[in-house]
Amino acid sequence: MKVKVLSRNPDDYVRETTRDIHRVPRNYDPTLHPFEVPREYTRALNATKLERVFAKPFVGSLDGHKDGINCMAKHSKSLSTLLSGACDGEVKLWNLTKRECFRTVPAHEGFVRGIVSRFCGTSFFTVGDDKTIKQWKMEPPGYGEQEEPMSTILGRAVFTGIDHHQTGETFATCGQTVDIWDEQRTSPIRSFSWGVDSFSCVRYNPVETELLASCASDRSIVLYDMREATPLKKVIMKLRSNTLCWNPMEAYYLTCSCEDYNLYTYDMRVLDQPVTVHMDHVSAVLDVDYSPTGREFVSASFDKTIRIFPKDSGHSREVYHTKRMQHVICVRWSADNKYILSGSDEMNIRLWKANASEKLGVLTPRERMTRDYNQKLREKFQHHPQVRRIARHRHLPHDIYKQRRELREMKDARRRKYVQPSFPFSCHCFPCPSG
């Protein structure tokens, strides 16, 4: 005779402590849960709605400049330190944790055209309209000491940009030519030119540290190798590019901001055509910076907005704007991948969250589980029409909405111009009946 006995192990359902959650036995057989997909869809829809409800990206602003911000730089070693240069020649160092300026440097006469931190974080370099390159200590002077640069180099022409080598004691400047400098010398160790009047931006490759790229006034992007005597490659675009930025994870990709309202991502191995064209701005794009992960980048535009693009997408996933923010000149992505800093010409530096609906502060384990579960639900149902419509919807200023509509009409008109017109009285031929 067989006897069936129900046996239960108390370890499977009894809590270890009173603070634990009650354990619930569950059978994952799909035949026992016929409404699992509709239930998850409802949860995904609610999670998407709540994400838009709690999307408040603006964190704070840094006030103190007396003129428009023209350039910014991140500290190479400290997350909480930011350097900014204004159009009146002042350079300010900010403590982002306290949101206050702890040092002001009267660096140049005229615009501060570029600023960069040394790779070790002990000093920083600035260039300006007074044709000088100045190196400053990162630490403020002691009591009774005057604010003076460590070294000053007088150039022959105005410098428009500067960037420092990732590991060495060399830096690059651009102006009438692209010059490579040694910190111990007052003359460039190498100069590059390719029949161009001036250059607006120069950037070192963060991985292949001997490679550089620059934007020129003849609508070209030029690649250089410090080990060579001449430039490597050159690509000419339809309109002039303002700045460029290398992907920190994929060394062969670079993205440039252009005057035709778009951004272009190029593969330096094949410069014949861009890999991706990023479209959404309605005015000239002035600056671009990659996230530390290399998966996204942020762009600043003359249309008073900043946008976040996935590196493989042609359209932005997020757009930030405020009523008081004017033309955005420069933008930076923080090294911890959580914040975005933008400088505009109404003398303010604004701090934004990279993820608009992210909760700041310490999360409890249950909050982290809920966040991850909702994220997976949104990814699972992201292509559903209702979920996609809610996730993509953004409130834009009326001027930007109107300019987008005008640009769309212009593109449609150009497309209709080159399409073969169809004649209303076309002849139709039919086979003759046999017999």
N, C-alpha and C positions, 0 to 999 in steps of 0.2 A: 504494500500500500504506500502510495506517495502522499506526502504531506507538504503543502506549500505554506511557507512561513514568511511573513513580512518582517524584514530586518532593516533597521535604520542605524546608521552610525552617527552618534551625536556630533562628531567633529564636522559633519557636512552642513549642519544647520544651526549649531549653537555658536553665539558670538564669543570671541576670546575675551574681550573687555566690553564694558557697558558703553563705550564710545564708538564701537564699531557699528556698521550697518547690518541689519538682519540679512542673513543669507537666504536667498530665494531659489529653490530648485527650478530649473528651466529646461525644457526639451526644445531643441533647435530644429526639430523635424519640420520642413516647410509645409507639409500637408496639415499640420496642426495649427498653422498660423496663416490662413488664407488672406487676411487683411493686412499683412505686414507691409507691403509696398504702399498701399494707400495711406497707412498710418505714418510711414516714413516720409511720404511726399508732403503730408500736412505739416509734419515737424520741420521739414526743409523750408517750406513756404514761410512758416512762422519765424524760423531762424533768419531767413533772408530779410524779412520785414524788421525784425529786431536789430539786425545789423545796420540797416539804414536809419533806424530811430536813434541808435546810440553812436552814429558816425559824427563825431565832433572833433575834427582834426587839429584845430588851433589850440596850441598850448600856451603861448605867451609871446611877448615882443620885447626887444632890447632897444631902449631909447637912449640917445646920448650924442649921436652924430649931428653935426650942424649942416651937413650937405648930403647929397645922395650917395649911397653906398655903391662903389664901383667894382670892388673885388673882395673876395673872402678866401680864407685858407684854414684848413684843419690842423691842429697840433698833431705831430707825428707820433707822440707817445701818450698824450693826455686826452681822454674823452671829453673832459669838462672845459677845455680851453678852445676858444675860437679867436681868430685874427681877422680883422676887417679893415679895409682901406676906403677912404671917402674921396669925393671930388675936390675937397678943400686941402688935401695933402695930409690929413690926420690918419693915423693908424691906431686902432683901439684893440685892446686885448680883453676878452670877456670871460667871466666865470659863468658857465651855463647852469651850473647847479644853483647858484644864488641869483642868477639872471642880473648881474651887475658888471660894470666895467671896472677893472682894477688897475688899468694903466692906459695912458694916452700918450702917443708919441707924435710930435710934429715932424713928420718924416720928409715931406717934399714940398716944393712950391708948385702948385697946380695939382692935377689929378694924380692919384696913386694908381698906376696902371696894372701892377701885379704884385702879389705877395705870396710867399711860399715858406714853409717851415723846413729847417734842415732835418736830415733823416734821423739824427740822434735827438732832436728836440731841444738842443741847447741854445739855438739862435734861429733867426729868420731873416729873409732877404726881401727887400722892396725895390721896385723900380717906379719912376715917375716921369712927369713931363719935363723935369729939369735935367734930363739926360744923365742921371746918376743911378748907380746901383749901390745900395747901402745894406750893410749887415748889422743887425741889432742883437743884443743879448735878450734871451727869453725872460730872464729874471729882471725885475725892476731895479733901478739904481738905489743905492743906500741913502740914508738920511744925509742931506747936504750935498749930494752928488748931482751933477747936471746930466740931462738926458742926451747922450752923445752916441753916435754909431761906432761899432767896432772897426769898421773899414768903409771907405767910400771910393767908388770907381767912377770916373767921369768918362762918359762915352762920347762918340761923335754925333749921334743922332738920338732921337727919342726912342726909348724902349717901350714896347707895348705889351710884353708878357715875359714871364720867368717861370722856370720849373727846376727843381733840384733832383739830382741823381738819387736813386733809392738806397744805394749803399756806399757810394764814393764821395770824394770831395770836389766834385765838379757840378756845375749848374749851367743851364742853357737860357739864353735870352733871345728875344726876337724884336725886330724893328725893321730897319732897311735890309738886314741880313739876319740869319740865324747863327748866333755865336755860341761857342762852347768855352766856358771859363774854368780856370782853376782858382780855388779860394785863396791861394798864396800868391797869385799874380794879378797885375793890374791891366793886362792886355789879353785878348782872347787867344786860346791855344789853337782854335780852328774856327773858320767861318764858312758858311754855306750860302750860296745864292744860285738862283736858276732864272735869271732875267726877270725878276719880280721887283716891283717898286717897294712893297712893304709886306710884313707879316703881322697877323693879329693875334696868333696864339701858337704856343709850342708846348708839347707834352712828351715826357719820357714814358716808355712802355714799362709798366710795373713789374712784368715778369722777365721779358727780354730787355734788360736794363740798358743795353747799348743802342737800342733803337729809339728814334724820335719821330714825331709827326708834327706838321705845322699847317696852319691855314694862311693862305696868301691872298693878296688883293686882286690877283688875276683870276679869281674863282677856282683856284686849284688847292689840292691837298698834296703835300710833299712828304715823302718818307726819307729818313736819313739813318745812316749807321755811323756811330762815332769812330769806328775803326776804318772807315773809308774816307777818301778825300773829296768825293763828290756825292750828291744826293742819289738815292736808289731809284725811286719811282715817283710818278706824278700823275694825278688824275684831275681833269678839268671838269667842273660842274657848270650847270646853266646859270646859277646865281652864286654870289659870294657866300662862303661859310664863315661864321663868326668864331666859334670855338669847337673843340673836339675833346673826346675823352676815350681812353682805352678801357676795355673790359678787364677788370682785375683778375678774373678767373680764366678767361680764354684770351690768351695774349695776342691772337691774330685778328681779333675783332676791334674795330673802333667806330664810334658814333660821332657824327658832326651835326651841329645845329646850323641851319641855313636860312638865308633871307627869304626863301620862297615858302615860308610857313611850315616847312617839313624838317624832319630829321632823317639822316641816312646812316645806316649801319653797313660798313664795308668789311670785307675780308681782305687783309693786306696781301694775301697771296694771289688774289684775283681782283684787281681794282677796276676791271672793265665796267662792271655794273654793281649797284648796291645789293646787299643780301636782303635787306628789308627797308621799306620806306614807311616812316612813322608819321601819320597824318592826324591832326585834330586841332592844331593851333590855327588862329585866324589872323596872326600877324607874325612878324619876324621872330625867330627863336634866337635868343641871345646867349644862353648858357646851357650846359648839360653836365651831369655828373652821375656816375654809376654807383649802385649800392655795393657794399663789400662782398656780397654773395655773387655778384655778376649776373643775377637773374633779371634785374630791373634797373631802370635809370630814371632820373627826374630831369625835367627841362623847364627853363624859365623863358618867358616870352614877353614881347612888347604889348601883348593884348591883356596884360595885368593878371595873368593866371600862371600857375605852375601845374604841370601834369606829370603823372607817373605812368611809364610805359613798361610792359613786359618786353624783354629784349627781342622776342620773336614775333611780337604782335604789331600790327600796323595801326592800332588804335589804343588810346590810353585807357587804363583801368580806373583812374581817379583824377579829379581836377579840383584844385584848391583856389579859392579867391575870397577876398573880403571887400567891403565897400570902400575902405580907405586905402587899400593897397593900389599903388600906381604901377608903372612899368617896372617889371622885375628884371634886374640887371644881372644878378648872379645867384647861384643856388649851389648848395652842398648837401651831400648825404652823410650822416654821422657814421663813425666807424663801428658803432655797435648795432647798426642796421635798424634802429628804432625811430630816429628823428630825421627831419629835413629842415634845413635852414635856408631862408631866402632873404636876399637884400634887394630893396627897391629904391627908387629915386625920391621917395618922400621921407628918407632919413631913418627908416626903421628896418631892423632885422627881426624876422618872424620865425618862430619855432613851431613846427608842425609834427604831427605823428605820421610815421610812414604807413601805418595801418590805421585808417580813420576811426574804426570802431574798437580798437584795442583798449583794454582796461589797464590803466597805469597802476603800478604798485604791486605788492605781493599777492599772488593768487593762492587760494586754498586748493587742496587736491581735488575737491569736488568741482570747483570752478574750472580747473584745468581740464578735467574730464569732460565737463559740459562744453567747454570751448572747442576741444578737439572733436567731440561727437558732432556738434553743429557744423564744424568746418567740413567734415567728411560728408555730411548730408548735403551741404550746399554743392560740394564737388560732384556728388552722385547725380543730383537733379539740376545741374547748372544749365543744361541745354533745354530744359522744359520752358515753353513760352512764357508762362506766368512768372516763374522764378527768374528767368533771364531778363524779363522786362523790369521787374522790381530792382534787380541787382545793377542794371545798367543805367537806371534813371538818375539824372543829376539836375539840380536847379542851377541854371546859368544866368548871368546878367543879360538884360535885354539887348545890349549892344552886341555881345558875343553871339547871341542867338540870331540876331539880324544879319551879322556878318557871315555866319555859317550858312544861312539860307542864300545869301548873295553868291558866296563861293560855289555852293551846290548848283545854282542856276547857271553860273558861268561854265562850270565843268560840263553840265548837260548840253549847253549850247555848243561848246567845242566838240563834244562827242557827236552831236547831230550833224555838225558841219562836215565831218569826214565819213559819215555813214552813207552808203549808196542809196539815193532816193528811189522809192518804188513808184511806178507810174500807175495812175488809176485805171487807164484803159489798156490793160495788158492783154495780149492775145493768148488764148489757150488753144492748144492743138490737141485734137482727139484722133485716134486711129479710125480710118475709114472702115465701115462695116463690110464684111466680105460678101461677095455676090452682088 
